[in-house]
Amino acid sequence: MSFESVLETINALTGESVVGICAHTRPDGDAVGSVLALAHALDSSGIKAVPLLADETSAPATYAWLHGFPLYEMPSQTVATHFNLLIVVDTPNVARLSGGSAYLHRSDASLLIDHHPPLDRYTDTAWIDVEYAASAQLVWALLKASRYECAPAVATACYAGLISDTGRFQHVNTTSRVLRDAADMVDGGADPSSISTRLFNSKSLAVLELESLILAKLAVTNGGYVAYSVVSDEDYSVTGASKAEGENLIELIRALDGIRVAILFSKTAQGVRVSLRSKSDFDVSSVAHTFGGGGHKAAAGITWPDSKASVETVLSSILPLLPRP
């Protein structure tokens, strides 16, 4: 699993190559930015590169302004497409590929680029480095070392992924390397002010109303070390907010002074989804892995295995594993 082997593989692509690029189901900013940066770099060199979704759900509209976003294809749209290479990003195990795992069976070769600890070995080649804060940061390093041009659209997509996974450079995974790479992306054409405004300061009235509902349900437990709230399908329906606009809702909870961990429970018809964020050196991914979820030290998530479990049941299972005084 090395940088050199992945670099050699992408540098060997030709104009005859057809490349699929996919990330995990329910892609976040890092996943979207990584996919679109790679797709643009390859496409600009005359290589057919297809940004792929892992299931039949559209990518979050929060990132619709990124170059290449309208080119995303769902599994059902590519059933007849054969790929010479499948590039998977930000996906530590094949289960997170969901329906996108079908792409593996229609590809001559596959490689993985990721910053999460590997849970499966499901691609032919991989470059995994957990010292990086975001997969978009690895993509940037790879493309900078490659024969491909890092155009402003590439720098913008990578920067969007990097600020997403570092919480606007506020999470504990913000290192000097992160800031140096961010500066390099800015030098490459990324506009920090514009990107931050689009991602964090352009909320609809519906989202502000949704945030109000979440704050009204905010609770603190574990001796003041853990704060949590709940968002439901009904909340989205009542406010008119779309789920694509809800990616950063947990940051409302994380902002509370004095806590070590923030939790947002998403209650849907399919069950409970748990988002975890750390404000300390506590590793929330260790909790997520206990229940079949994933992520990294500062941010992790769980799709609760029992789809009929209540939020109260899920909370009682998680709290004993979280910090307390």
N, C-alpha and C positions, 0 to 999 in steps of 0.2 A: 504494500500500500504506500505508494510514493508519489511525490510531486512530479518527478522526472517521467514516470511511466504515463501519467495522465497528460502531461505536456506533450510528450512524444505522440500520443494518440491523437490529440486534437490538431497538432501541427501537420499530421499526415493526411488529414481530410482533403478531398479534392472537390472540384466543381461537379463531379458525378455523385458525390455523397449526399445521402438524405439523412438528416440528424434530427432526432426527437429530443426535446429537453423538458423534463418534468420534475416537479417537486411533490411534496406531500399533500394529502387531502386537506381541505380548508386552508389554503395557502395564506400565509401572513406576508408582511412586507419584505422580510428577508427572502422568502421563497419566490415571491413575484419578481423582486428586483434581480435575484440571481438568474432566474430563467430568462427574463427579457434582456439582460445584459449579454448573456451568452448568445442568445438568438440573434441579437442585432450585430454583434461582432462577427459571427459566422456568415450571416446573410449578406453583410456588407462586402464580404470577400467572395461572393458568388456561390456560397454553399447553401443549399436548401436546408433551413433550420426551422423546425416547427415547435413553437411553444405549446406545451401540452398541459391539460388539467388532469388530475388524478380521478375525478368522478364527473358526474353530470351536473355539477353546480358551477355557476359562473365564478370567475375570480372576483375578489372584492373590488367594488367600484371605486373605493378609496384610491386605487392605483391606476384608474382608467386613463389618466393623463400621461402615463409613461409610454414611451415609444414602443410600438409593437403590441400593445395590450389587445387591440381588436383582433389580432391574429391567433389568439388562443384557440385551441381545438379540444373538444371533449372526446373521451374514449369512443363514443358512438360515431363520431365524425371521421375516425381514422381506422376503422376496422379493415379497410383494404390497403392501408399504407404499410409498406415494409421499410424499416430503418436500417441503414448500414451501421449506425451507432445510436444508442440511447444514452443520454447524459442525465443522471438523476442528481438533484441537489437537495441538501438540507433534510434528508430523509434517512434516519439511522436504521430503520428496519422495513422489511418489505410490506408489512401490514399497513404501514402509514401511506403506502402507495395506493391502497384501496383498489379501485377498478383499474388504475394505471399500471398495475402489475402485468396486465395483458400486453403492454408495450414490450416488456422483456422478452416475450415469446415471439415477437415479430421483429427482433433486432439481431443483427449479426454479432454485435458486441455491445457491451455496456460498461459504463464507469460511473462512479459516485464521487461527488465533491461535498464534504460535510464537515461541520465543526462540532457535531454531537458525538458522544461516545458511541461506537458502533454496537448495535444489538444483533444484527445479522450480517452475514457476508453473502450478498445476493447479486453483486455485479462482478464482472470479470476483473476490473481494475478499480482502485479507489485511492483518493487522496483525502485523508481524514486528519484534521489537526484541531484538537480541543483547546489549544491555546488561542485560537482566533475567536473573536466575539460574534462573528456572523459568517454565514456561508458566502454572502456577497463580498466579504473581505477576501476570502479565498479565491473567488472568481476574479476579483480585481487583480490579485497577485498573479494568478495564472495567465490572464489575458495580457498583462503587462510584460510577462516573460515570453509570450507567444509571438507568432508571426502576424497576429491580427491587430488591427487598429483599435485603440481605446478612444472612440469618438465621444463627444459630449453626451450623447444618449446613453452610452455605456457607463460613463462616469456618474451620470444622474441616477440610473437604475441601481448601481452599486451603492451610491450614497444613501438612497432611499432605504435600501435593505439594511445598511449599517446603522442608520439612526433608529430604525425600527427595532432592531434587536438589542440596542444599547439604551433604549428609552431616552433618545435625544442626548446621549452621552451622560446619562445620570446613573445607570446601573453599575453594579460592582465589576462588570466585565469591561468597563471603559479603561483601557490601558494607554500607555504612551504610543504603542504601535497603532491602536485604533485611531488616535488623533493624528498621527503622521499619515496614515492611509487616507483618512478623511481629507486632510489638507491636499494630498496628492490628487484625490478625486475632484476637489475644487479646482485645482490647477488644470485638471483635465476637462473642465467645462461644467461641473455640477454647481448649481446656484443654491447655497445653503438657505438663504432667506426664502426664496421661492418654494423650495421643497418643503421646508418646515411649515410654511403658511398653508400649503396644499394639504399636508398630512395632519397638522395639529391645530390649525387656527382657521379652519373653514367649516364650521359645524352648522348644520341646519337647525331650525327651531325644533324640529322633531327630536333630534339628538339631545339638545339641551333639556327638553322635557323628559326624555328617557333617563338622562343623568340625574335629574331631580328625583325620579322614582327610585333609582338605585341608592342614592344618598339617604332617602327617607327610610330605607330598609337596612342601613348600615348598622352592624353590631360589632362589638369588641369582646374578645374572650381570651382564654389562656393567660390570665393575669395582665392583660393589656398588650400582649405580644402579637396577637393575631386579630386582624379585622376582616370581616367578610360581608358580602351582600349577595342578592339574588336578582337575576334578570330572567324574565319568562317570555314565552311566545306572546302571551297576552299583553305584556308591557310594550313589545314592539307593535302589536296591533293597535293598541290604544293611542300611542303617540304617533304612529305612522312612520317611525324610523325603520330603516332597512337593517338587516343583520350585517350587511357588508359595512355599515357605518359603526358597528359595535366593537371593532377590533381592540380599541384602546380604552374601553370602559373601565378595565381593572385599574388603570392608572389613577382614577378617582379615589379608589380605596387605598392604593399604595401611598398616596400623598399624606395620609394621616400620620401625624407626628407620634413617634415613640414605638410604633409597631415594628415587628421583625418580618412578618409575612402577611401578604394580602391575598384574599381568595375571592373569586367571583364564580358563583354557581349559575350556570345557564340551564334553565329548566325548559325542556322541549318535549314534544310528543314522543321523541325517540329515546328520552331518558335525560340524565343529568351529565352535563359537561363541566369539568372543574378547571379553572385557570388559576395558577399559582404564581406569585411574584415574591422575590426576596428583597428585603431592604437591609440585609446584613450578610454575614458570611455563611448563613444557613443555606444548605443545598436543597432547593425544592424538588430537583429532579429525582433525588433519592426517594422522596415520598411518592412522586408520580410513578416511578418504576415499580413500586410495591403493588400498585393496583393496575398494572399493565399500560400505564401512560408513558410519556417521554418528555424530553426537553433538555435543558441545561441548568446550571447552578442558579442563575438569576430568574429564569422563567421556565415554566413547565405546564403541562396539561394532561388531563385524564378524561377519556370518555368512559364513564362509569360502567363496569362490566355487567351489572344488573340493571337493565333498562327500566325496571319497575321500581327501583329504589327511590325513596323520597330524599329531598335535600337534607332533612334532619338525620336520616340514616347515614348518608354519605358524610355529613359533617362529623357525626359521632365516630366514624371510622378513621377520619383523617386527623382530628385534633390531637389524639394522643401522640402522634408522630411529629407534631410541630412544637416549636420552642415555647417555653414558659419560664417564668422567673425561678 
